[in-house]
């Protein structure tokens, strides 16, 4: 089992988190991480994108901040919209069609994690697998740079306190950022693989004694 050493990664992760705003344009309790990754049906997410595109088309002079305010008022999508982090919202507005693929990749990762591990866990191997596969699939669909932007924006949240497994939220974020990067690199190097093949590749890496992935506990 790979242990995440907070002292080595904290400063690096904080730097990466801050970079998202510059670009602007997870006890084994599975419930937390599923909510964290927001299992939104693809057609529901597409409604958000349709609304954004409609605003951009009808009101080309409207700023991203103004579009965000309007979406907050839209009935039927505001609840889903508000599951996103502030940085994610900015990227969805800026890259709406890429965001559709981000959501598709996330749902692929959640489904395969449940199938292979029987849970979408917190801080364990299933957590590492989920983040790795999500980022690998995003990289194939939208490219490594945008995948990094969306994955890092997802970690733009309060990191004070501890998670339900007893590890700090900072430790969890550092773990996620590390596993995200490993996943993106595997996606970049194996872009011709289908969803199942990519899942197999990442699962095999997770199961290695010297796995590149990290997790906090069994």
PyMOL commands that place a pseudoatom at each C-alpha (Angstrom):
pseudoatom trace, name=CA, resn=UNK, resi=1, chain=A, elem=C, hetatm=0, pos=[0.000, 0.000, 0.000]
pseudoatom trace, name=CA, resn=UNK, resi=2, chain=A, elem=C, hetatm=0, pos=[1.255, 3.354, -0.964]
pseudoatom trace, name=CA, resn=UNK, resi=3, chain=A, elem=C, hetatm=0, pos=[1.196, 5.994, 1.764]
pseudoatom trace, name=CA, resn=UNK, resi=4, chain=A, elem=C, hetatm=0, pos=[0.895, 9.610, 0.844]
pseudoatom trace, name=CA, resn=UNK, resi=5, chain=A, elem=C, hetatm=0, pos=[3.496, 11.770, 2.541]
pseudoatom trace, name=CA, resn=UNK, resi=6, chain=A, elem=C, hetatm=0, pos=[1.880, 15.121, 3.197]
pseudoatom trace, name=CA, resn=UNK, resi=7, chain=A, elem=C, hetatm=0, pos=[5.064, 17.031, 3.824]
pseudoatom trace, name=CA, resn=UNK, resi=8, chain=A, elem=C, hetatm=0, pos=[6.490, 16.232, 0.401]
pseudoatom trace, name=CA, resn=UNK, resi=9, chain=A, elem=C, hetatm=0, pos=[3.412, 17.135, -1.586]
pseudoatom trace, name=CA, resn=UNK, resi=10, chain=A, elem=C, hetatm=0, pos=[1.631, 19.953, 0.226]
pseudoatom trace, name=CA, resn=UNK, resi=11, chain=A, elem=C, hetatm=0, pos=[3.497, 22.877, -1.247]
pseudoatom trace, name=CA, resn=UNK, resi=12, chain=A, elem=C, hetatm=0, pos=[3.333, 21.423, -4.748]
pseudoatom trace, name=CA, resn=UNK, resi=13, chain=A, elem=C, hetatm=0, pos=[-0.417, 20.761, -4.588]
pseudoatom trace, name=CA, resn=UNK, resi=14, chain=A, elem=C, hetatm=0, pos=[-1.179, 24.243, -3.335]
pseudoatom trace, name=CA, resn=UNK, resi=15, chain=A, elem=C, hetatm=0, pos=[0.778, 25.689, -6.218]
pseudoatom trace, name=CA, resn=UNK, resi=16, chain=A, elem=C, hetatm=0, pos=[-1.165, 23.599, -8.728]
pseudoatom trace, name=CA, resn=UNK, resi=17, chain=A, elem=C, hetatm=0, pos=[-4.498, 24.545, -7.187]
pseudoatom trace, name=CA, resn=UNK, resi=18, chain=A, elem=C, hetatm=0, pos=[-3.662, 28.207, -7.491]
pseudoatom trace, name=CA, resn=UNK, resi=19, chain=A, elem=C, hetatm=0, pos=[-2.707, 27.752, -11.130]
pseudoatom trace, name=CA, resn=UNK, resi=20, chain=A, elem=C, hetatm=0, pos=[-6.284, 26.828, -12.045]
pseudoatom trace, name=CA, resn=UNK, resi=21, chain=A, elem=C, hetatm=0, pos=[-7.484, 30.274, -11.177]
pseudoatom trace, name=CA, resn=UNK, resi=22, chain=A, elem=C, hetatm=0, pos=[-4.766, 31.740, -13.338]
pseudoatom trace, name=CA, resn=UNK, resi=23, chain=A, elem=C, hetatm=0, pos=[-5.881, 29.646, -16.309]
pseudoatom trace, name=CA, resn=UNK, resi=24, chain=A, elem=C, hetatm=0, pos=[-9.525, 30.193, -15.482]
pseudoatom trace, name=CA, resn=UNK, resi=25, chain=A, elem=C, hetatm=0, pos=[-9.871, 30.974, -19.550]
pseudoatom trace, name=CA, resn=UNK, resi=26, chain=A, elem=C, hetatm=0, pos=[-12.856, 11.376, -1.015]
pseudoatom trace, name=CA, resn=UNK, resi=27, chain=A, elem=C, hetatm=0, pos=[-13.808, 4.743, 7.035]
pseudoatom trace, name=CA, resn=UNK, resi=28, chain=A, elem=C, hetatm=0, pos=[-14.283, 3.231, 3.458]
pseudoatom trace, name=CA, resn=UNK, resi=29, chain=A, elem=C, hetatm=0, pos=[-17.416, 5.289, 3.072]
pseudoatom trace, name=CA, resn=UNK, resi=30, chain=A, elem=C, hetatm=0, pos=[-18.200, 5.188, -0.641]
pseudoatom trace, name=CA, resn=UNK, resi=31, chain=A, elem=C, hetatm=0, pos=[-20.947, 7.796, -0.451]
pseudoatom trace, name=CA, resn=UNK, resi=32, chain=A, elem=C, hetatm=0, pos=[-18.617, 10.729, 0.109]
pseudoatom trace, name=CA, resn=UNK, resi=33, chain=A, elem=C, hetatm=0, pos=[-16.518, 10.275, -2.991]
pseudoatom trace, name=CA, resn=UNK, resi=34, chain=A, elem=C, hetatm=0, pos=[-19.436, 9.524, -5.272]
pseudoatom trace, name=CA, resn=UNK, resi=35, chain=A, elem=C, hetatm=0, pos=[-20.940, 12.801, -4.158]
pseudoatom trace, name=CA, resn=UNK, resi=36, chain=A, elem=C, hetatm=0, pos=[-17.550, 14.454, -4.517]
pseudoatom trace, name=CA, resn=UNK, resi=37, chain=A, elem=C, hetatm=0, pos=[-17.262, 13.322, -8.120]
pseudoatom trace, name=CA, resn=UNK, resi=38, chain=A, elem=C, hetatm=0, pos=[-20.899, 14.183, -8.684]
pseudoatom trace, name=CA, resn=UNK, resi=39, chain=A, elem=C, hetatm=0, pos=[-22.454, 11.259, -10.522]
pseudoatom trace, name=CA, resn=UNK, resi=40, chain=A, elem=C, hetatm=0, pos=[-24.480, 13.383, -12.913]
pseudoatom trace, name=CA, resn=UNK, resi=41, chain=A, elem=C, hetatm=0, pos=[-26.257, 11.654, -15.781]
pseudoatom trace, name=CA, resn=UNK, resi=42, chain=A, elem=C, hetatm=0, pos=[-24.859, 12.704, -19.116]
pseudoatom trace, name=CA, resn=UNK, resi=43, chain=A, elem=C, hetatm=0, pos=[-28.187, 14.008, -20.408]
pseudoatom trace, name=CA, resn=UNK, resi=44, chain=A, elem=C, hetatm=0, pos=[-28.683, 16.102, -17.262]
pseudoatom trace, name=CA, resn=UNK, resi=45, chain=A, elem=C, hetatm=0, pos=[-25.252, 17.639, -17.649]
pseudoatom trace, name=CA, resn=UNK, resi=46, chain=A, elem=C, hetatm=0, pos=[-25.928, 18.333, -21.296]
pseudoatom trace, name=CA, resn=UNK, resi=47, chain=A, elem=C, hetatm=0, pos=[-28.883, 20.504, -20.236]
pseudoatom trace, name=CA, resn=UNK, resi=48, chain=A, elem=C, hetatm=0, pos=[-26.448, 22.747, -18.383]
pseudoatom trace, name=CA, resn=UNK, resi=49, chain=A, elem=C, hetatm=0, pos=[-24.245, 22.994, -21.445]
pseudoatom trace, name=CA, resn=UNK, resi=50, chain=A, elem=C, hetatm=0, pos=[-27.231, 23.761, -23.667]
pseudoatom trace, name=CA, resn=UNK, resi=51, chain=A, elem=C, hetatm=0, pos=[-28.194, 26.599, -21.343]
pseudoatom trace, name=CA, resn=UNK, resi=52, chain=A, elem=C, hetatm=0, pos=[-24.671, 28.013, -21.391]
pseudoatom trace, name=CA, resn=UNK, resi=53, chain=A, elem=C, hetatm=0, pos=[-24.451, 27.838, -25.177]
pseudoatom trace, name=CA, resn=UNK, resi=54, chain=A, elem=C, hetatm=0, pos=[-27.852, 29.493, -25.469]
pseudoatom trace, name=CA, resn=UNK, resi=55, chain=A, elem=C, hetatm=0, pos=[-26.751, 32.392, -23.276]
pseudoatom trace, name=CA, resn=UNK, resi=56, chain=A, elem=C, hetatm=0, pos=[-23.521, 32.768, -25.239]
pseudoatom trace, name=CA, resn=UNK, resi=57, chain=A, elem=C, hetatm=0, pos=[-25.380, 32.760, -28.558]
pseudoatom trace, name=CA, resn=UNK, resi=58, chain=A, elem=C, hetatm=0, pos=[-28.181, 35.138, -27.634]
pseudoatom trace, name=CA, resn=UNK, resi=59, chain=A, elem=C, hetatm=0, pos=[-26.074, 37.456, -25.514]
pseudoatom trace, name=CA, resn=UNK, resi=60, chain=A, elem=C, hetatm=0, pos=[-22.509, 37.419, -26.886]
pseudoatom trace, name=CA, resn=UNK, resi=61, chain=A, elem=C, hetatm=0, pos=[-21.660, 40.486, -24.837]
pseudoatom trace, name=CA, resn=UNK, resi=62, chain=A, elem=C, hetatm=0, pos=[-22.486, 38.680, -21.572]
pseudoatom trace, name=CA, resn=UNK, resi=63, chain=A, elem=C, hetatm=0, pos=[-19.430, 38.011, -19.405]
pseudoatom trace, name=CA, resn=UNK, resi=64, chain=A, elem=C, hetatm=0, pos=[-18.649, 34.630, -17.847]
pseudoatom trace, name=CA, resn=UNK, resi=65, chain=A, elem=C, hetatm=0, pos=[-19.544, 36.051, -14.435]
pseudoatom trace, name=CA, resn=UNK, resi=66, chain=A, elem=C, hetatm=0, pos=[-22.924, 37.214, -15.733]
pseudoatom trace, name=CA, resn=UNK, resi=67, chain=A, elem=C, hetatm=0, pos=[-23.606, 33.829, -17.315]
pseudoatom trace, name=CA, resn=UNK, resi=68, chain=A, elem=C, hetatm=0, pos=[-22.812, 32.136, -14.003]
pseudoatom trace, name=CA, resn=UNK, resi=69, chain=A, elem=C, hetatm=0, pos=[-25.289, 34.379, -12.198]
pseudoatom trace, name=CA, resn=UNK, resi=70, chain=A, elem=C, hetatm=0, pos=[-27.998, 33.547, -14.719]
pseudoatom trace, name=CA, resn=UNK, resi=71, chain=A, elem=C, hetatm=0, pos=[-27.408, 29.793, -14.463]
pseudoatom trace, name=CA, resn=UNK, resi=72, chain=A, elem=C, hetatm=0, pos=[-27.799, 30.038, -10.683]
pseudoatom trace, name=CA, resn=UNK, resi=73, chain=A, elem=C, hetatm=0, pos=[-31.353, 31.234, -11.349]
pseudoatom trace, name=CA, resn=UNK, resi=74, chain=A, elem=C, hetatm=0, pos=[-32.289, 28.522, -13.850]
pseudoatom trace, name=CA, resn=UNK, resi=75, chain=A, elem=C, hetatm=0, pos=[-34.860, 26.078, -12.472]
pseudoatom trace, name=CA, resn=UNK, resi=76, chain=A, elem=C, hetatm=0, pos=[-34.077, 22.414, -13.039]
pseudoatom trace, name=CA, resn=UNK, resi=77, chain=A, elem=C, hetatm=0, pos=[-30.321, 22.796, -13.371]
pseudoatom trace, name=CA, resn=UNK, resi=78, chain=A, elem=C, hetatm=0, pos=[-29.217, 25.012, -10.496]
pseudoatom trace, name=CA, resn=UNK, resi=79, chain=A, elem=C, hetatm=0, pos=[-29.057, 22.076, -8.036]
pseudoatom trace, name=CA, resn=UNK, resi=80, chain=A, elem=C, hetatm=0, pos=[-26.734, 20.152, -10.346]
pseudoatom trace, name=CA, resn=UNK, resi=81, chain=A, elem=C, hetatm=0, pos=[-24.758, 23.280, -11.152]
pseudoatom trace, name=CA, resn=UNK, resi=82, chain=A, elem=C, hetatm=0, pos=[-24.113, 23.956, -7.482]
pseudoatom trace, name=CA, resn=UNK, resi=83, chain=A, elem=C, hetatm=0, pos=[-22.431, 20.574, -6.977]
pseudoatom trace, name=CA, resn=UNK, resi=84, chain=A, elem=C, hetatm=0, pos=[-19.501, 21.954, -8.971]
pseudoatom trace, name=CA, resn=UNK, resi=85, chain=A, elem=C, hetatm=0, pos=[-16.636, 23.876, -7.401]
pseudoatom trace, name=CA, resn=UNK, resi=86, chain=A, elem=C, hetatm=0, pos=[-16.230, 27.574, -8.250]
pseudoatom trace, name=CA, resn=UNK, resi=87, chain=A, elem=C, hetatm=0, pos=[-13.281, 26.793, -10.510]
pseudoatom trace, name=CA, resn=UNK, resi=88, chain=A, elem=C, hetatm=0, pos=[-15.186, 24.005, -12.250]
pseudoatom trace, name=CA, resn=UNK, resi=89, chain=A, elem=C, hetatm=0, pos=[-18.036, 26.389, -13.005]
pseudoatom trace, name=CA, resn=UNK, resi=90, chain=A, elem=C, hetatm=0, pos=[-15.665, 28.809, -14.693]
pseudoatom trace, name=CA, resn=UNK, resi=91, chain=A, elem=C, hetatm=0, pos=[-14.220, 26.069, -16.873]
pseudoatom trace, name=CA, resn=UNK, resi=92, chain=A, elem=C, hetatm=0, pos=[-17.639, 24.671, -17.815]
pseudoatom trace, name=CA, resn=UNK, resi=93, chain=A, elem=C, hetatm=0, pos=[-18.686, 28.124, -18.986]
pseudoatom trace, name=CA, resn=UNK, resi=94, chain=A, elem=C, hetatm=0, pos=[-15.460, 28.634, -20.882]
pseudoatom trace, name=CA, resn=UNK, resi=95, chain=A, elem=C, hetatm=0, pos=[-15.237, 25.118, -22.377]
pseudoatom trace, name=CA, resn=UNK, resi=96, chain=A, elem=C, hetatm=0, pos=[-18.825, 23.773, -22.356]
pseudoatom trace, name=CA, resn=UNK, resi=97, chain=A, elem=C, hetatm=0, pos=[-18.363, 21.024, -24.933]
pseudoatom trace, name=CA, resn=UNK, resi=98, chain=A, elem=C, hetatm=0, pos=[-15.165, 19.770, -23.295]
pseudoatom trace, name=CA, resn=UNK, resi=99, chain=A, elem=C, hetatm=0, pos=[-17.105, 19.703, -20.018]
pseudoatom trace, name=CA, resn=UNK, resi=100, chain=A, elem=C, hetatm=0, pos=[-19.524, 17.179, -21.534]
pseudoatom trace, name=CA, resn=UNK, resi=101, chain=A, elem=C, hetatm=0, pos=[-16.600, 14.821, -22.128]
pseudoatom trace, name=CA, resn=UNK, resi=102, chain=A, elem=C, hetatm=0, pos=[-15.289, 15.479, -18.610]
pseudoatom trace, name=CA, resn=UNK, resi=103, chain=A, elem=C, hetatm=0, pos=[-18.640, 14.327, -17.233]
pseudoatom trace, name=CA, resn=UNK, resi=104, chain=A, elem=C, hetatm=0, pos=[-18.685, 11.274, -19.513]
pseudoatom trace, name=CA, resn=UNK, resi=105, chain=A, elem=C, hetatm=0, pos=[-15.182, 10.298, -18.371]
pseudoatom trace, name=CA, resn=UNK, resi=106, chain=A, elem=C, hetatm=0, pos=[-16.195, 10.711, -14.736]
pseudoatom trace, name=CA, resn=UNK, resi=107, chain=A, elem=C, hetatm=0, pos=[-19.214, 8.435, -15.169]
pseudoatom trace, name=CA, resn=UNK, resi=108, chain=A, elem=C, hetatm=0, pos=[-17.041, 5.820, -16.893]
pseudoatom trace, name=CA, resn=UNK, resi=109, chain=A, elem=C, hetatm=0, pos=[-14.653, 5.915, -13.924]
pseudoatom trace, name=CA, resn=UNK, resi=110, chain=A, elem=C, hetatm=0, pos=[-17.412, 5.663, -11.311]
pseudoatom trace, name=CA, resn=UNK, resi=111, chain=A, elem=C, hetatm=0, pos=[-19.086, 2.732, -13.095]
pseudoatom trace, name=CA, resn=UNK, resi=112, chain=A, elem=C, hetatm=0, pos=[-15.849, 0.781, -13.538]
pseudoatom trace, name=CA, resn=UNK, resi=113, chain=A, elem=C, hetatm=0, pos=[-14.784, 1.426, -9.946]
pseudoatom trace, name=CA, resn=UNK, resi=114, chain=A, elem=C, hetatm=0, pos=[-18.062, 0.016, -8.639]
pseudoatom trace, name=CA, resn=UNK, resi=115, chain=A, elem=C, hetatm=0, pos=[-17.732, -2.994, -10.949]
pseudoatom trace, name=CA, resn=UNK, resi=116, chain=A, elem=C, hetatm=0, pos=[-14.123, -3.799, -10.044]
pseudoatom trace, name=CA, resn=UNK, resi=117, chain=A, elem=C, hetatm=0, pos=[-14.064, -2.921, -6.334]
pseudoatom trace, name=CA, resn=UNK, resi=118, chain=A, elem=C, hetatm=0, pos=[-17.702, -3.163, -5.281]
pseudoatom trace, name=CA, resn=UNK, resi=119, chain=A, elem=C, hetatm=0, pos=[-17.573, 0.417, -4.012]
pseudoatom trace, name=CA, resn=UNK, resi=120, chain=A, elem=C, hetatm=0, pos=[-16.446, 3.925, -4.744]
pseudoatom trace, name=CA, resn=UNK, resi=121, chain=A, elem=C, hetatm=0, pos=[-14.375, 4.188, -1.591]
pseudoatom trace, name=CA, resn=UNK, resi=122, chain=A, elem=C, hetatm=0, pos=[-12.565, 6.932, 0.253]
pseudoatom trace, name=CA, resn=UNK, resi=123, chain=A, elem=C, hetatm=0, pos=[-8.771, 7.025, 0.493]
pseudoatom trace, name=CA, resn=UNK, resi=124, chain=A, elem=C, hetatm=0, pos=[-8.272, 3.426, -0.613]
pseudoatom trace, name=CA, resn=UNK, resi=125, chain=A, elem=C, hetatm=0, pos=[-7.372, 1.590, -3.818]
pseudoatom trace, name=CA, resn=UNK, resi=126, chain=A, elem=C, hetatm=0, pos=[-10.798, 2.136, -5.332]
pseudoatom trace, name=CA, resn=UNK, resi=127, chain=A, elem=C, hetatm=0, pos=[-10.362, 5.871, -4.806]
pseudoatom trace, name=CA, resn=UNK, resi=128, chain=A, elem=C, hetatm=0, pos=[-6.976, 5.819, -6.543]
pseudoatom trace, name=CA, resn=UNK, resi=129, chain=A, elem=C, hetatm=0, pos=[-8.374, 3.771, -9.424]
pseudoatom trace, name=CA, resn=UNK, resi=130, chain=A, elem=C, hetatm=0, pos=[-11.340, 6.079, -9.905]
pseudoatom trace, name=CA, resn=UNK, resi=131, chain=A, elem=C, hetatm=0, pos=[-9.238, 9.215, -10.120]
pseudoatom trace, name=CA, resn=UNK, resi=132, chain=A, elem=C, hetatm=0, pos=[-6.689, 7.534, -12.360]
pseudoatom trace, name=CA, resn=UNK, resi=133, chain=A, elem=C, hetatm=0, pos=[-9.260, 6.273, -14.840]
pseudoatom trace, name=CA, resn=UNK, resi=134, chain=A, elem=C, hetatm=0, pos=[-11.192, 9.539, -14.835]
pseudoatom trace, name=CA, resn=UNK, resi=135, chain=A, elem=C, hetatm=0, pos=[-8.085, 11.461, -15.786]
pseudoatom trace, name=CA, resn=UNK, resi=136, chain=A, elem=C, hetatm=0, pos=[-6.941, 8.904, -18.350]
pseudoatom trace, name=CA, resn=UNK, resi=137, chain=A, elem=C, hetatm=0, pos=[-10.298, 9.042, -20.123]
pseudoatom trace, name=CA, resn=UNK, resi=138, chain=A, elem=C, hetatm=0, pos=[-10.406, 12.827, -19.967]
pseudoatom trace, name=CA, resn=UNK, resi=139, chain=A, elem=C, hetatm=0, pos=[-6.958, 12.976, -21.533]
pseudoatom trace, name=CA, resn=UNK, resi=140, chain=A, elem=C, hetatm=0, pos=[-8.091, 10.793, -24.422]
pseudoatom trace, name=CA, resn=UNK, resi=141, chain=A, elem=C, hetatm=0, pos=[-11.257, 12.828, -24.951]
pseudoatom trace, name=CA, resn=UNK, resi=142, chain=A, elem=C, hetatm=0, pos=[-10.102, 16.424, -24.485]
pseudoatom trace, name=CA, resn=UNK, resi=143, chain=A, elem=C, hetatm=0, pos=[-6.301, 16.332, -24.251]
pseudoatom trace, name=CA, resn=UNK, resi=144, chain=A, elem=C, hetatm=0, pos=[-3.893, 16.360, -21.315]
pseudoatom trace, name=CA, resn=UNK, resi=145, chain=A, elem=C, hetatm=0, pos=[-3.860, 20.117, -20.755]
pseudoatom trace, name=CA, resn=UNK, resi=146, chain=A, elem=C, hetatm=0, pos=[-7.625, 20.575, -20.452]
pseudoatom trace, name=CA, resn=UNK, resi=147, chain=A, elem=C, hetatm=0, pos=[-7.883, 17.339, -18.450]
pseudoatom trace, name=CA, resn=UNK, resi=148, chain=A, elem=C, hetatm=0, pos=[-5.431, 18.773, -15.935]
pseudoatom trace, name=CA, resn=UNK, resi=149, chain=A, elem=C, hetatm=0, pos=[-7.353, 22.027, -15.737]
pseudoatom trace, name=CA, resn=UNK, resi=150, chain=A, elem=C, hetatm=0, pos=[-10.689, 20.306, -15.024]
pseudoatom trace, name=CA, resn=UNK, resi=151, chain=A, elem=C, hetatm=0, pos=[-9.206, 17.752, -12.585]
pseudoatom trace, name=CA, resn=UNK, resi=152, chain=A, elem=C, hetatm=0, pos=[-7.386, 20.436, -10.609]
pseudoatom trace, name=CA, resn=UNK, resi=153, chain=A, elem=C, hetatm=0, pos=[-10.440, 22.687, -10.614]
pseudoatom trace, name=CA, resn=UNK, resi=154, chain=A, elem=C, hetatm=0, pos=[-12.362, 19.796, -9.046]
pseudoatom trace, name=CA, resn=UNK, resi=155, chain=A, elem=C, hetatm=0, pos=[-10.009, 19.958, -6.036]
pseudoatom trace, name=CA, resn=UNK, resi=156, chain=A, elem=C, hetatm=0, pos=[-10.741, 23.653, -5.470]
pseudoatom trace, name=CA, resn=UNK, resi=157, chain=A, elem=C, hetatm=0, pos=[-12.602, 23.183, -2.187]
pseudoatom trace, name=CA, resn=UNK, resi=158, chain=A, elem=C, hetatm=0, pos=[-12.230, 23.702, 1.559]
pseudoatom trace, name=CA, resn=UNK, resi=159, chain=A, elem=C, hetatm=0, pos=[-9.428, 21.501, 2.921]
pseudoatom trace, name=CA, resn=UNK, resi=160, chain=A, elem=C, hetatm=0, pos=[-9.760, 22.342, 6.596]
pseudoatom trace, name=CA, resn=UNK, resi=161, chain=A, elem=C, hetatm=0, pos=[-10.437, 19.464, 8.977]
pseudoatom trace, name=CA, resn=UNK, resi=162, chain=A, elem=C, hetatm=0, pos=[-10.501, 15.702, 8.425]
pseudoatom trace, name=CA, resn=UNK, resi=163, chain=A, elem=C, hetatm=0, pos=[-12.463, 13.257, 6.302]
pseudoatom trace, name=CA, resn=UNK, resi=164, chain=A, elem=C, hetatm=0, pos=[-14.571, 10.415, 7.693]
pseudoatom trace, name=CA, resn=UNK, resi=165, chain=A, elem=C, hetatm=0, pos=[-11.632, 7.998, 7.432]
pseudoatom trace, name=CA, resn=UNK, resi=166, chain=A, elem=C, hetatm=0, pos=[-9.575, 10.105, 9.863]
pseudoatom trace, name=CA, resn=UNK, resi=167, chain=A, elem=C, hetatm=0, pos=[-7.152, 11.512, 7.311]
pseudoatom trace, name=CA, resn=UNK, resi=168, chain=A, elem=C, hetatm=0, pos=[-6.996, 15.218, 6.686]
pseudoatom trace, name=CA, resn=UNK, resi=169, chain=A, elem=C, hetatm=0, pos=[-8.673, 16.771, 3.701]
pseudoatom trace, name=CA, resn=UNK, resi=170, chain=A, elem=C, hetatm=0, pos=[-5.294, 18.086, 2.626]
pseudoatom trace, name=CA, resn=UNK, resi=171, chain=A, elem=C, hetatm=0, pos=[-3.920, 14.526, 2.572]
pseudoatom trace, name=CA, resn=UNK, resi=172, chain=A, elem=C, hetatm=0, pos=[-6.859, 13.464, 0.445]
pseudoatom trace, name=CA, resn=UNK, resi=173, chain=A, elem=C, hetatm=0, pos=[-6.413, 16.327, -1.961]
pseudoatom trace, name=CA, resn=UNK, resi=174, chain=A, elem=C, hetatm=0, pos=[-2.705, 15.595, -2.329]
pseudoatom trace, name=CA, resn=UNK, resi=175, chain=A, elem=C, hetatm=0, pos=[-3.503, 11.956, -3.014]
pseudoatom trace, name=CA, resn=UNK, resi=176, chain=A, elem=C, hetatm=0, pos=[-6.060, 12.907, -5.636]
pseudoatom trace, name=CA, resn=UNK, resi=177, chain=A, elem=C, hetatm=0, pos=[-3.752, 15.355, -7.386]
pseudoatom trace, name=CA, resn=UNK, resi=178, chain=A, elem=C, hetatm=0, pos=[-0.995, 12.736, -7.549]
pseudoatom trace, name=CA, resn=UNK, resi=179, chain=A, elem=C, hetatm=0, pos=[-3.292, 10.006, -8.886]
pseudoatom trace, name=CA, resn=UNK, resi=180, chain=A, elem=C, hetatm=0, pos=[-4.829, 12.416, -11.362]
pseudoatom trace, name=CA, resn=UNK, resi=181, chain=A, elem=C, hetatm=0, pos=[-1.417, 13.098, -12.865]
pseudoatom trace, name=CA, resn=UNK, resi=182, chain=A, elem=C, hetatm=0, pos=[-0.548, 9.388, -13.092]
pseudoatom trace, name=CA, resn=UNK, resi=183, chain=A, elem=C, hetatm=0, pos=[-3.858, 8.751, -14.833]
pseudoatom trace, name=CA, resn=UNK, resi=184, chain=A, elem=C, hetatm=0, pos=[-3.336, 11.537, -17.336]
pseudoatom trace, name=CA, resn=UNK, resi=185, chain=A, elem=C, hetatm=0, pos=[0.117, 10.267, -18.233]
pseudoatom trace, name=CA, resn=UNK, resi=186, chain=A, elem=C, hetatm=0, pos=[-1.229, 6.734, -18.745]
pseudoatom trace, name=CA, resn=UNK, resi=187, chain=A, elem=C, hetatm=0, pos=[-3.974, 8.153, -20.928]
pseudoatom trace, name=CA, resn=UNK, resi=188, chain=A, elem=C, hetatm=0, pos=[-1.489, 10.126, -22.974]
pseudoatom trace, name=CA, resn=UNK, resi=189, chain=A, elem=C, hetatm=0, pos=[0.741, 7.106, -23.554]
pseudoatom trace, name=CA, resn=UNK, resi=190, chain=A, elem=C, hetatm=0, pos=[-2.147, 4.726, -24.323]
pseudoatom trace, name=CA, resn=UNK, resi=191, chain=A, elem=C, hetatm=0, pos=[-4.610, 6.897, -26.198]
pseudoatom trace, name=CA, resn=UNK, resi=192, chain=A, elem=C, hetatm=0, pos=[-5.709, 4.093, -28.539]
pseudoatom trace, name=CA, resn=UNK, resi=193, chain=A, elem=C, hetatm=0, pos=[-7.154, 1.954, -25.725]
pseudoatom trace, name=CA, resn=UNK, resi=194, chain=A, elem=C, hetatm=0, pos=[-10.889, 1.564, -25.252]
pseudoatom trace, name=CA, resn=UNK, resi=195, chain=A, elem=C, hetatm=0, pos=[-12.617, 2.141, -21.902]
pseudoatom trace, name=CA, resn=UNK, resi=196, chain=A, elem=C, hetatm=0, pos=[-12.330, -1.477, -20.679]
pseudoatom trace, name=CA, resn=UNK, resi=197, chain=A, elem=C, hetatm=0, pos=[-8.739, -1.808, -21.841]
pseudoatom trace, name=CA, resn=UNK, resi=198, chain=A, elem=C, hetatm=0, pos=[-7.766, 1.407, -20.102]
pseudoatom trace, name=CA, resn=UNK, resi=199, chain=A, elem=C, hetatm=0, pos=[-9.546, 0.220, -16.969]
pseudoatom trace, name=CA, resn=UNK, resi=200, chain=A, elem=C, hetatm=0, pos=[-7.568, -3.033, -17.092]
pseudoatom trace, name=CA, resn=UNK, resi=201, chain=A, elem=C, hetatm=0, pos=[-4.304, -1.148, -17.521]
pseudoatom trace, name=CA, resn=UNK, resi=202, chain=A, elem=C, hetatm=0, pos=[-4.926, 1.132, -14.552]
pseudoatom trace, name=CA, resn=UNK, resi=203, chain=A, elem=C, hetatm=0, pos=[-6.265, -1.722, -12.393]
pseudoatom trace, name=CA, resn=UNK, resi=204, chain=A, elem=C, hetatm=0, pos=[-3.115, -3.758, -13.082]
pseudoatom trace, name=CA, resn=UNK, resi=205, chain=A, elem=C, hetatm=0, pos=[-0.965, -0.770, -12.094]
pseudoatom trace, name=CA, resn=UNK, resi=206, chain=A, elem=C, hetatm=0, pos=[-2.965, -0.307, -8.880]
pseudoatom trace, name=CA, resn=UNK, resi=207, chain=A, elem=C, hetatm=0, pos=[-2.341, -3.957, -7.961]
pseudoatom trace, name=CA, resn=UNK, resi=208, chain=A, elem=C, hetatm=0, pos=[1.439, -3.755, -8.364]
pseudoatom trace, name=CA, resn=UNK, resi=209, chain=A, elem=C, hetatm=0, pos=[3.582, -3.858, -5.209]
pseudoatom trace, name=CA, resn=UNK, resi=210, chain=A, elem=C, hetatm=0, pos=[5.445, -0.811, -6.480]
pseudoatom trace, name=CA, resn=UNK, resi=211, chain=A, elem=C, hetatm=0, pos=[2.396, 0.938, -7.932]
pseudoatom trace, name=CA, resn=UNK, resi=212, chain=A, elem=C, hetatm=0, pos=[2.807, 4.492, -9.126]
pseudoatom trace, name=CA, resn=UNK, resi=213, chain=A, elem=C, hetatm=0, pos=[-0.579, 5.279, -7.598]
pseudoatom trace, name=CA, resn=UNK, resi=214, chain=A, elem=C, hetatm=0, pos=[-1.020, 6.302, -3.958]
pseudoatom trace, name=CA, resn=UNK, resi=215, chain=A, elem=C, hetatm=0, pos=[-3.667, 5.605, -1.342]
pseudoatom trace, name=CA, resn=UNK, resi=216, chain=A, elem=C, hetatm=0, pos=[-3.939, 6.312, 2.358]
pseudoatom trace, name=CA, resn=UNK, resi=217, chain=A, elem=C, hetatm=0, pos=[-5.220, 3.015, 3.763]
pseudoatom trace, name=CA, resn=UNK, resi=218, chain=A, elem=C, hetatm=0, pos=[-6.597, -0.412, 2.819]
for i in range(1, 218): cmd.bond("trace and resi %d" % i, "trace and resi %d" % (i + 1))
show_as sticks, trace
zoom trace
